[in-house]
Amino acid sequence: MNPSMTIVIFLVLVTAAGLGGYALLVRVGLDDLEAWAGGRLAGLVLAVLPAWWLGVAGIVQWRPLGAACLVLAAAGGGYVVWRRRAWRKIAVGEVIFWIAFALVLFIRLDHPDIALTEKPMDLGILASLLRAEAFPPPDMWLASETLPYYYWGALLWTVPLWMSSLPLEFGYNLIVGLVGGMVACTMWVLGRRLGGSHWSGLLAAFFGVFAGTPDGFRQLVAGAGLIRLDYWHSSRQVADTITEFPLFTLWLGDLHPHLLSMPIICLALLVAARVGSSKGGVFEVAILAVLFGVAWAANPWCMPPTLVAIALFLLAGSDRWYWPGGEGSRRWLTVVAVAAGGWIVTAPFHLGFQAPFEGVKRVFAWTEPSEILLYGGCLLIPAALAALALLRRAMEDDAEVRRAVTLAFAAAVLVLAAAVGRPTLIFLLACLALLVVSVLGSWAGRDRPAIALASLGVFLFLVPEFVYVVDGYGSEMHRMNTVFKSYIQGWVFLAAALPVLVGIAVRARWGRVVWISAAVVLAVPHPLGMVARQMTAAEWGLDGMRWMPAGDRAIVRYLREQPVGTVVAEAVAGPYSEYARLSSASGVPSLLGWTNHELVWRGNEILEETGRREEVIRQIYTSGDPDLVRSLTENEPVHLVALGSLEHRDYPAEGLAAVVEAGEVVLEEDGSLLVRFGHPGTVAVTGDGQ
């Protein structure tokens, strides 16, 4: 089928899923605009969750069953849409979504390649899921093993991908745009709910998705020019860490769990805000638990902050903070029900997934004020100003007393920061303390839920100043992942609360306009630079495999048609490279892919096995002995051996000739060959290369 047609079908199917999600969310109590904004994500959950459970139960046809769920949900949702006839609000939601989708897609048109960074892994997980007959899905980089990683964020897209037959090289980039549109649309209605207006929604959506960091403005002032801004530098703002922000991740096109889980988290917060503003019944709490459970399975790193954010929306009422007792007890029990229900919803995933958690330790490096302000200054400064304004609001004395207390508090913070020698830590602690006290006090009023969310955002920026999650990246980069995962989630929470924070910090309307304008000026160079680059780009496209030689693409197409159980051998080298490209693009497991990732996922005990497989691959391609090649492929087993661009570059001609002689050439195109040594469940081929 023509790729253009499959693209249209895919987008129509995702929109159809939105009909079912809309019907579900209006039943939860969201208004029509909110329900439509979150409908696509909710509809995908409706289609995929029951199908996944069937797959867990051993039903290999889980994808057709998921398709049936999508069609049924769309039909029911269409009826609800017709009955409610909220055409204006639905139109507003569609305009917001498609504008955001188009903007995200546009800034990626000159670099759609699914290569380098983590993108081949993300593509491989999608491809593996499209071939999976059970869960966990096969590990595309370690044949005969299951994937020891969190795959749920990618799983949500498998049903419309399968139904549309959309090639993954196009589907991948469309999903990036769709995720951006979902996050922007949901952030808009969440900001609108918290701030009370569409202007609040626009502010939350812009800073949540499309805002850059002040480092872009710094580079511009330094003379870099819009089309020469260094986005990578801004995404590594804090020394020896990763400081990605949503816009950078979307521009990069990294369908990693931290991005794929983002729309789920935002929708869970929207539903939590609705449930927290009224007495949510069993149905509403159940839907909230499902969303939390899916977010947890999509990205276990997001579980603690997402659960806390949900709890804050349930406990921080517009009239007071709910402690246990009376109505408060019911709300605390609701939090417990959401946590337990979320685990149950995706229990098979949790039971089968072993997180490579090595503990938590105290940090021995910390963040300079300039580093954190050049990353999150547009969000943290309004939070700090709002915290000081709340301090003044807490005092009923005259204006002079409030001014004196505020100045004394600020002076004490400055003195303590200088004395301790860790100003970032002290400033964040002071801001957090004022926000938390305000949430618990009586003066927060109807702003309490937003202040509570902002306090969580500040806390996430504070975490890497105290502790880090131990991983295998060594002492120099010990905070790398902790900063990465904490900051990007803190960014989203603060962006959602930003309209309320600005309103608290600056009472006068003209003052708010000035502050917002200044923040936009600091944040806009990055998105403007991305747009400007497209204007000078030599080529546009959506084909994520355009970088791949024609012969390699032919191998990928052939592999995609092979039965489940097929194993391929291809060239092996380091991670974040073009190696393992055939297994990643096809989903057919390779004997060995990126060994670094297998080490991170499985721990040191896998080193012996990956070392053994690496030696087998070396011998297959370099031995020059057809009999040895047959023996090696039969013992593993390996059914197909690729002789593509990398194999011709890396291995000697006599070794490749022996592979051809040992097996049966089943594909030859543009200099690349694919040699068969058997079929899954059958004996090996012993041909003469013909």
Solvent accessible surface area in square Angstrom, and as a share of the most:
residue,aa,sasa,rsa
1,M,158,0.71
2,N,95,0.49
3,P,53,0.34
4,S,74,0.48
5,M,104,0.46
6,T,1,0.01
7,I,30,0.15
8,V,83,0.47
9,I,54,0.27
10,F,0,0.00
11,L,31,0.16
12,V,89,0.51
13,L,25,0.13
14,V,1,0.00
15,T,36,0.21
16,A,21,0.17
17,A,0,0.00
18,G,3,0.03
19,L,45,0.22
20,G,4,0.03
21,G,0,0.00
22,Y,0,0.00
23,A,19,0.15
24,L,32,0.16
25,L,0,0.00
26,V,24,0.14
27,R,141,0.51
28,V,0,0.00
29,G,29,0.28
30,L,4,0.02
31,D,45,0.23
32,D,16,0.08
33,L,3,0.02
34,E,3,0.01
35,A,0,0.00
36,W,18,0.06
37,A,7,0.06
38,G,1,0.01
39,G,1,0.01
40,R,10,0.03
41,L,6,0.03
42,A,2,0.02
43,G,0,0.00
44,L,0,0.00
45,V,9,0.05
46,L,62,0.31
47,A,0,0.00
48,V,0,0.00
49,L,26,0.13
50,P,54,0.34
51,A,0,0.00
52,W,1,0.00
53,W,101,0.36
54,L,59,0.29
55,G,1,0.01
56,V,51,0.29
57,A,79,0.61
58,G,48,0.46
59,I,72,0.37
60,V,66,0.38
61,Q,107,0.48
62,W,0,0.00
63,R,25,0.09
64,P,47,0.30
65,L,65,0.32
66,G,0,0.00
67,A,12,0.10
68,A,48,0.37
69,C,36,0.22
70,L,2,0.01
71,V,83,0.48
72,L,130,0.65
73,A,21,0.16
74,A,14,0.11
75,A,68,0.53
76,G,37,0.35
77,G,1,0.01
78,G,27,0.26
79,Y,129,0.49
80,V,39,0.23
81,V,13,0.08
82,W,142,0.50
83,R,159,0.58
84,R,114,0.42
85,R,124,0.45
86,A,19,0.15
87,W,121,0.42
88,R,191,0.70
89,K,77,0.33
90,I,17,0.08
91,A,52,0.40
92,V,45,0.26
93,G,0,0.00
94,E,36,0.16
95,V,85,0.49
96,I,17,0.09
97,F,3,0.01
98,W,82,0.29
99,I,99,0.50
100,A,4,0.03
101,F,15,0.06
102,A,53,0.41
103,L,75,0.37
104,V,0,0.00
105,L,26,0.13
106,F,42,0.18
107,I,7,0.04
108,R,5,0.02
109,L,28,0.14
110,D,41,0.21
111,H,42,0.19
112,P,1,0.01
113,D,39,0.20
114,I,4,0.02
115,A,16,0.12
116,L,99,0.49
117,T,31,0.18
118,E,35,0.16
119,K,13,0.05
120,P,7,0.05
121,M,1,0.01
122,D,4,0.02
123,L,5,0.03
124,G,0,0.00
125,I,8,0.04
126,L,4,0.02
127,A,3,0.02
128,S,1,0.00
129,L,0,0.00
130,L,41,0.20
131,R,30,0.11
132,A,0,0.00
133,E,71,0.32
134,A,51,0.39
135,F,27,0.11
136,P,48,0.30
137,P,0,0.00
138,P,40,0.25
139,D,0,0.00
140,M,0,0.00
141,W,0,0.00
142,L,1,0.00
143,A,4,0.03
144,S,105,0.68
145,E,71,0.32
146,T,70,0.41
147,L,5,0.02
148,P,30,0.19
149,Y,23,0.09
150,Y,23,0.09
151,Y,5,0.02
152,W,0,0.00
153,G,2,0.02
154,A,6,0.05
155,L,0,0.00
156,L,2,0.01
157,W,5,0.02
158,T,0,0.00
159,V,0,0.00
160,P,0,0.00
161,L,3,0.02
162,W,102,0.36
163,M,54,0.24
164,S,2,0.01
165,S,77,0.50
166,L,7,0.04
167,P,36,0.22
168,L,7,0.04
169,E,13,0.06
170,F,35,0.15
171,G,0,0.00
172,Y,0,0.00
173,N,2,0.01
174,L,2,0.01
175,I,0,0.00
176,V,0,0.00
177,G,0,0.00
178,L,1,0.00
179,V,0,0.00
180,G,0,0.00
181,G,0,0.00
182,M,3,0.01
183,V,3,0.01
184,A,1,0.01
185,C,1,0.01
186,T,3,0.02
187,M,1,0.00
188,W,42,0.15
189,V,0,0.00
190,L,0,0.00
191,G,0,0.00
192,R,44,0.16
193,R,74,0.27
194,L,24,0.12
195,G,26,0.25
196,G,64,0.61
197,S,45,0.29
198,H,84,0.37
199,W,200,0.70
200,S,13,0.09
201,G,0,0.00
202,L,76,0.38
203,L,19,0.09
204,A,0,0.00
205,A,5,0.04
206,F,42,0.18
207,F,1,0.01
208,G,0,0.00
209,V,1,0.01
210,F,30,0.12
211,A,2,0.01
212,G,1,0.01
213,T,0,0.00
214,P,12,0.07
215,D,0,0.00
216,G,0,0.00
217,F,66,0.27
218,R,94,0.34
219,Q,12,0.06
220,L,62,0.31
221,V,108,0.62
222,A,80,0.62
223,G,55,0.53
224,A,26,0.20
225,G,23,0.22
226,L,62,0.31
227,I,76,0.38
228,R,158,0.58
229,L,0,0.00
230,D,69,0.36
231,Y,4,0.01
232,W,98,0.34
233,H,84,0.37
234,S,0,0.00
235,S,0,0.00
236,R,89,0.32
237,Q,19,0.08
238,V,1,0.00
239,A,66,0.52
240,D,70,0.36
241,T,6,0.04
242,I,27,0.13
243,T,0,0.00
244,E,9,0.04
245,F,0,0.00
246,P,1,0.01
247,L,1,0.01
248,F,0,0.00
249,T,0,0.00
250,L,3,0.02
251,W,24,0.08
252,L,13,0.07
253,G,0,0.00
254,D,5,0.03
255,L,5,0.02
256,H,20,0.09
257,P,10,0.06
258,H,8,0.04
259,L,1,0.00
260,L,12,0.06
261,S,0,0.00
262,M,9,0.04
263,P,3,0.02
264,I,0,0.00
265,I,9,0.05
266,C,0,0.00
267,L,1,0.00
268,A,0,0.00
269,L,0,0.00
270,L,0,0.00
271,V,0,0.00
272,A,0,0.00
273,A,10,0.07
274,R,57,0.21
275,V,6,0.04
276,G,6,0.06
277,S,78,0.50
278,S,40,0.26
279,K,154,0.65
280,G,11,0.10
281,G,36,0.35
282,V,133,0.76
283,F,66,0.27
284,E,28,0.12
285,V,20,0.12
286,A,45,0.35
287,I,21,0.11
288,L,0,0.00
289,A,7,0.05
290,V,31,0.18
291,L,4,0.02
292,F,0,0.00
293,G,0,0.00
294,V,0,0.00
295,A,0,0.00
296,W,44,0.15
297,A,0,0.00
298,A,0,0.00
299,N,3,0.01
300,P,28,0.18
301,W,71,0.25
302,C,0,0.00
303,M,47,0.21
304,P,68,0.43
305,P,11,0.07
306,T,0,0.00
307,L,37,0.19
308,V,66,0.38
309,A,0,0.00
310,I,0,0.00
311,A,15,0.12
312,L,28,0.14
313,F,5,0.02
314,L,4,0.02
315,L,6,0.03
316,A,1,0.01
317,G,5,0.05
318,S,67,0.43
319,D,95,0.49
320,R,110,0.40
321,W,29,0.10
322,Y,16,0.06
323,W,144,0.51
324,P,90,0.57
325,G,46,0.44
326,G,67,0.65
327,E,44,0.20
328,G,0,0.00
329,S,39,0.25
330,R,80,0.29
331,R,18,0.06
332,W,89,0.31
333,L,121,0.60
334,T,12,0.07
335,V,19,0.11
336,V,93,0.53
337,A,47,0.37
338,V,0,0.00
339,A,28,0.21
340,A,51,0.39
341,G,17,0.17
342,G,0,0.00
343,W,91,0.32
344,I,106,0.54
345,V,24,0.14
346,T,0,0.00
347,A,13,0.10
348,P,33,0.21
349,F,8,0.04
350,H,28,0.13
351,L,126,0.63
352,G,49,0.47
353,F,27,0.11
354,Q,143,0.63
355,A,60,0.46
356,P,69,0.43
357,F,129,0.54
358,E,110,0.49
359,G,21,0.20
360,V,79,0.45
361,K,118,0.50
362,R,198,0.72
363,V,16,0.09
364,F,113,0.47
365,A,44,0.34
366,W,105,0.37
367,T,3,0.02
368,E,90,0.40
369,P,36,0.23
370,S,68,0.44
371,E,33,0.15
372,I,8,0.04
373,L,75,0.37
374,L,43,0.22
375,Y,0,0.00
376,G,1,0.01
377,G,3,0.03
378,C,9,0.05
379,L,1,0.01
380,L,13,0.07
381,I,69,0.35
382,P,15,0.10
383,A,0,0.00
384,A,41,0.32
385,L,55,0.27
386,A,0,0.00
387,A,1,0.01
388,L,44,0.22
389,A,11,0.08
390,L,0,0.00
391,L,31,0.16
392,R,85,0.31
393,R,88,0.32
394,A,35,0.27
395,M,34,0.15
396,E,176,0.79
397,D,73,0.38
398,D,90,0.47
399,A,49,0.38
400,E,118,0.53
401,V,60,0.34
402,R,71,0.26
403,R,121,0.44
404,A,59,0.45
405,V,57,0.33
406,T,13,0.08
407,L,115,0.57
408,A,62,0.48
409,F,61,0.25
410,A,34,0.26
411,A,50,0.39
412,A,59,0.46
413,V,20,0.11
414,L,108,0.54
415,V,103,0.59
416,L,93,0.46
417,A,4,0.03
418,A,85,0.66
419,A,83,0.64
420,V,73,0.42
421,G,48,0.46
422,R,44,0.16
423,P,38,0.24
424,T,4,0.02
425,L,13,0.07
426,I,14,0.07
427,F,79,0.33
428,L,12,0.06
429,L,70,0.35
430,A,17,0.13
431,C,11,0.07
432,L,24,0.12
433,A,51,0.40
434,L,21,0.10
435,L,0,0.00
436,V,60,0.34
437,V,81,0.47
438,S,2,0.02
439,V,6,0.03
440,L,77,0.38
441,G,16,0.15
442,S,101,0.65
443,W,70,0.24
444,A,1,0.01
445,G,29,0.28
446,R,186,0.68
447,D,25,0.13
448,R,0,0.00
449,P,25,0.16
450,A,2,0.02
451,I,0,0.00
452,A,0,0.00
453,L,1,0.01
454,A,0,0.00
455,S,8,0.05
456,L,11,0.05
457,G,0,0.00
458,V,0,0.00
459,F,94,0.39
460,L,13,0.07
461,F,0,0.00
462,L,5,0.02
463,V,30,0.17
464,P,0,0.00
465,E,1,0.00
466,F,90,0.37
467,V,51,0.29
468,Y,18,0.07
469,V,35,0.20
470,V,22,0.13
471,D,38,0.19
472,G,72,0.69
473,Y,62,0.24
474,G,47,0.45
475,S,76,0.49
476,E,130,0.58
477,M,74,0.33
478,H,8,0.04
479,R,8,0.03
480,M,22,0.10
481,N,25,0.13
482,T,5,0.03
483,V,0,0.00
484,F,12,0.05
485,K,18,0.07
486,S,10,0.07
487,Y,1,0.00
488,I,1,0.01
489,Q,18,0.08
490,G,0,0.00
491,W,4,0.01
492,V,6,0.03
493,F,3,0.01
494,L,0,0.00
495,A,0,0.00
496,A,0,0.00
497,A,0,0.00
498,L,3,0.02
499,P,16,0.10
500,V,10,0.06
501,L,0,0.00
502,V,10,0.06
503,G,31,0.30
504,I,12,0.06
505,A,19,0.15
506,V,22,0.13
507,R,204,0.74
508,A,41,0.32
509,R,189,0.69
510,W,184,0.65
511,G,6,0.06
512,R,74,0.27
513,V,86,0.50
514,V,85,0.49
515,W,111,0.39
516,I,53,0.27
517,S,55,0.36
518,A,46,0.36
519,A,16,0.12
520,V,49,0.28
521,V,80,0.46
522,L,56,0.28
523,A,0,0.00
524,V,40,0.23
525,P,3,0.02
526,H,0,0.00
527,P,19,0.12
528,L,87,0.43
529,G,0,0.00
530,M,0,0.00
531,V,49,0.28
532,A,22,0.17
533,R,67,0.25
534,Q,3,0.01
535,M,129,0.58
536,T,96,0.56
537,A,33,0.25
538,A,113,0.88
539,E,109,0.49
540,W,125,0.44
541,G,22,0.22
542,L,38,0.19
543,D,27,0.14
544,G,0,0.00
545,M,3,0.01
546,R,78,0.29
547,W,67,0.24
548,M,9,0.04
549,P,59,0.37
550,A,55,0.43
551,G,1,0.01
552,D,1,0.01
553,R,46,0.17
554,A,4,0.03
555,I,0,0.00
556,V,0,0.00
557,R,125,0.45
558,Y,57,0.22
559,L,0,0.00
560,R,64,0.23
561,E,141,0.63
562,Q,23,0.10
563,P,73,0.46
564,V,68,0.39
565,G,42,0.40
566,T,0,0.00
567,V,15,0.08
568,V,0,0.00
569,A,0,0.00
570,E,0,0.00
571,A,1,0.01
572,V,25,0.14
573,A,37,0.29
574,G,37,0.36
575,P,43,0.27
576,Y,86,0.33
577,S,24,0.15
578,E,54,0.24
579,Y,23,0.09
580,A,2,0.01
581,R,8,0.03
582,L,0,0.00
583,S,0,0.00
584,S,1,0.01
585,A,1,0.01
586,S,4,0.03
587,G,1,0.01
588,V,0,0.00
589,P,14,0.09
590,S,0,0.00
591,L,4,0.02
592,L,1,0.00
593,G,2,0.02
594,W,0,0.00
595,T,39,0.23
596,N,43,0.22
597,H,9,0.04
598,E,0,0.00
599,L,56,0.28
600,V,56,0.32
601,W,15,0.05
602,R,49,0.18
603,G,26,0.25
604,N,112,0.57
605,E,141,0.63
606,I,23,0.12
607,L,91,0.45
608,E,148,0.67
609,E,52,0.23
610,T,5,0.03
611,G,38,0.36
612,R,105,0.38
613,R,15,0.06
614,E,81,0.36
615,E,68,0.31
616,V,11,0.06
617,I,3,0.01
618,R,122,0.45
619,Q,49,0.22
620,I,0,0.00
621,Y,0,0.00
622,T,40,0.23
623,S,43,0.28
624,G,34,0.33
625,D,59,0.30
626,P,29,0.18
627,D,98,0.51
628,L,61,0.31
629,V,0,0.00
630,R,55,0.20
631,S,49,0.31
632,L,23,0.11
633,T,1,0.00
634,E,105,0.47
635,N,110,0.57
636,E,39,0.17
637,P,68,0.43
638,V,1,0.01
639,H,14,0.06
640,L,0,0.00
641,V,0,0.00
642,A,0,0.00
643,L,2,0.01
644,G,0,0.00
645,S,41,0.27
646,L,8,0.04
647,E,0,0.00
648,H,83,0.37
649,R,149,0.55
650,D,61,0.31
651,Y,33,0.12
652,P,51,0.32
653,A,81,0.63
654,E,114,0.51
655,G,0,0.00
656,L,11,0.06
657,A,60,0.46
658,A,4,0.03
659,V,0,0.00
660,V,40,0.23
661,E,91,0.41
662,A,0,0.00
663,G,0,0.00
664,E,61,0.27
665,V,35,0.20
666,V,43,0.24
667,L,34,0.17
668,E,125,0.56
669,E,69,0.31
670,D,105,0.55
671,G,54,0.52
672,S,6,0.04
673,L,25,0.13
674,L,0,0.00
675,V,0,0.00
676,R,10,0.04
677,F,4,0.02
678,G,1,0.01
679,H,81,0.36
680,P,37,0.23
681,G,87,0.84
682,T,84,0.49
683,V,130,0.75
684,A,24,0.19
685,V,35,0.20
686,T,106,0.62
687,G,24,0.23
688,D,97,0.50
689,G,4,0.04
690,Q,164,0.73
